[in-house]
């Protein structure tokens, strides 16, 4: 998930992250992934589960990710 998709659904569907994996950016993330993770850390409600996003958008994101990893 990227920031655009998160921001599209966050106002009505995002929830608080009860336990954060890390308070800092993980090594090995691409720059845009690190930027998005940092952004999520600044949000009061920085967690958005896939079930809150329409299935077609989730499928499209996964297909895009798989094609890029190819």
C-alpha positions as a printed Julia matrix, in Angstrom:
70×3 Matrix{Float64}:
   0.0    0.0     0.0
   1.16   3.48   -0.72
   0.3    6.86    0.71
  -2.27   7.71   -1.96
  -4.32   4.61   -1.2
  -3.88   5.05    2.56
  -5.01   8.68    2.42
  -8.0    7.74    0.28
  -9.41   5.44    2.99
  -7.75   6.64    6.21
 -10.33   9.21    7.28
 -13.09   6.63    7.64
 -11.23   3.36    8.07
  -7.78   3.8     9.63
  -7.3    2.69   13.23
  -4.65   3.18   15.89
  -1.73   0.8    15.78
  -1.89  -0.94   19.18
   1.74  -2.12   19.02
   4.19  -0.75   16.49
   6.67  -3.09   14.89
   9.37  -0.41   15.09
   9.5    3.27   15.87
  12.0    3.82   13.08
  12.4    2.93    9.43
  13.55  -0.59    8.6
  16.76  -1.16    6.66
  16.25  -2.42    3.15
  13.13  -0.45    2.29
  13.0    1.42   -0.97
  13.08   5.21   -0.49
   9.35   5.6    -1.19
   8.55   2.75    1.22
  10.69   4.33    3.94
   9.01   7.71    3.38
   5.55   6.13    3.64
   6.49   4.19    6.79
   7.77   7.41    8.36
   4.5    9.1     7.41
   2.48   6.3     9.03
   4.46   6.72   12.25
   3.29  10.33   12.45
  -0.39   9.44   12.09
  -2.68   9.07   15.09
  -4.45   6.3    13.17
  -1.72   4.8    11.03
  -3.07   1.31   10.4
  -5.39   0.38    7.54
  -6.29  -3.27    7.11
  -6.73  -4.7     3.61
 -10.32  -5.63    4.36
 -11.18  -1.92    4.48
  -9.96  -1.46    0.91
 -12.07  -2.68   -2.03
 -10.89  -6.12   -3.17
 -10.14  -4.95   -6.7
  -7.74  -2.29   -5.45
  -5.94  -4.83   -3.26
  -5.69  -7.24   -6.21
  -4.4   -4.49   -8.49
  -1.76  -3.45   -5.94
  -0.58  -7.05   -5.54
  -0.4   -7.57   -9.3
   1.6   -4.35   -9.68
   3.96  -5.4    -6.88
   4.46  -8.85   -8.4
   5.13  -7.41  -11.85
   7.72  -5.01  -10.45
   9.42  -7.8    -8.52
   9.5   -9.99  -11.63
